[in-house]
Every structure is written in C-alpha cells, then in structure tokens.
Amino acid sequence: MPDTPGSDDELVAAARAGSAEAIEALLEKYQQRIFGFGLRMCGDAEEAREVLQDTLLAAARNVKDFRGGSSLSTWLYTIARSFCIKRHRRAKYSPTEELSLDALGADLPATGPAPDELASQQEVRRALAGVIESLAPDSREVLVLRDIEGLTAPEVAEITGISVDAVKSRLHRARASVRELLEARLGAEQLARRPDCPDVLTAFSKKLEGDLAPTLCADLERHVDACAACRGACESLKRALATCAHLVAQPVPEDIKQSVRQAVREALGATRTQSPPG
C-alpha cells in the first residue's frame, strides 16, 4: 500500500483524486468523533454504529464533491447530524434508556484520585450523562457540539443550519438547564437567590462566548462577589461545563470498526466498478 499523506488537506486532495487509501485514512481519523456524537445524540451504541457507518459511507461516496468551503469536521458533523435526525424522527425522540457511564467515557484512571474522589467524579459524570440525555434534541446538539466536541459557535451554526445568534441563545438555555438539572440529580443544596438578582447564568454563558460588554461584565463580577447564591450558581455551572469538556466517548468497539471498514471498502469497490473508464 503506498504511503498516504497525513494532513486533512493532503488526505482530501488524494481522496478527491480517487485514492481509496486516503479515503480510508481520512475516515478512520474522524470515526471516534463521529461515533461519540452519534452516541450522545442517539443514546445507544447500536444506533451510534449505524450513524457512524451511514456517515462514513456518505462521506466516502461524496468526498469528490467536498470543496473545502467549511472544515472537514464541520462537513462530517453535518452529515452525521442528518442521520441522527432521521433516527430521532423514527424514534419520536424517545430513547428507552439513559446513556451509560461507560458510553460517555466516564472511565477514570486507575491511579491518581483517591477512591472517594473517584466515586464522586463517577457520580457527577453519571448524573451529567442523564442530564444531557434529558435535554430537548435541539438544545442537546448545540451543547454537545459546542461544549463537548469543542466546535465554535459559527461552526455549530453551519452544522445545524441556524444563525450564530440562535445557536448562542439555545446554548445559554441548555447550559442553565444542565446546571439546574445536574444540581437536582446530585441533591446539592442551593442558596435561595433574591428576587432582584440578575440572570447571572445567562450573563456568565454570554461571557464565555465573548458576548458580554465590559461594563456588564464588571457589573456581573461585582454582583457575584457580593451574592453568595449567584456566586454558587456560577461556580456550579463552571464545574458542569468543565465536566462536559472532559467527557470522551468510549472507543469505537473493534467489531464496529471492522464492519464499518468493510462497508466502506465495499462501497468504494462498487463505485470504482460502476465508474466509466477514464
């Protein structure tokens, strides 16, 4: 097998030129991220496998049409999202069970944290898995893409087909919901906020997106410094988002890798067979 280039641009160029090896290398490079996205959006490993396979097959068949107007990851997530939506519609957005701790990658190193700290981390991640699963699909996808997959708001807007402002609006609400639901699941004690307290969670979320004016940011910081309840709310949101950022889906099982690889190779073989001689 000839050496295949390594960067996305090189792989895409070779794939568009007809290199089956480059297509396989490209898809293997992104299969973990697509599988994780499918797992979080569908809540089931078998559903995630089908989303992964459908996405990679579609990408393999259409890579010659990819013009680089967006990043490769954005293109792949857009394809994966379309297959997730089809499955959600068939299931009427009603998963039968919550995402498991293992599925969301809550496994932690065997060494490092003390046993009680390890148990606490596992509890938080297990609770967060349930909270993410309970979000409405449109809220879940922006949270997953922005706070777990680490895409920018414009990239999320491109994938979801809505404006950047709409992405951020959904994201602010989703973050506030995650914080509230996570605290409730963990039974954390919350201080009562005064009726005149501002919406610090939305303001804090806007600050994270760089959308809070300096004067408002200063006002927020002064209020949070003086209000224990709002300070606690912001701290709990910060912890929830930090946990989101470190969630890594389970590795793609080897049998799924093999079946997807075989399906892609068969599709590429069929495409070459059907193509007229050049």
Secondary structure, 3 states (H helix, E strand, C coil): CCCCCCCHHHHHHHHHCCCHHHHHHHHHHHHHHHHHHHHHHHCCHHHHHHHHHHHHHHHHHHHHHCCCCCCHHHHHHHHHHHHHHHHHHHHCCCCCCCCCCCCCCCCCCCCCCCHHHHHHHHHHHHHHHHHHHHCCHHHHHHHHHHHHCCCCHHHHHHHHCCCHHHHHHHHHHHHHHHHHHHHHHHCCCCCCCCCCCCCHHHHHHHHHCCCCCHHHHHHHHHHHHHCHHHHHHHHHHHHHHHHHHCCCCCCCCHHHHHHHHHHHHHHHHHHHHHCCCC
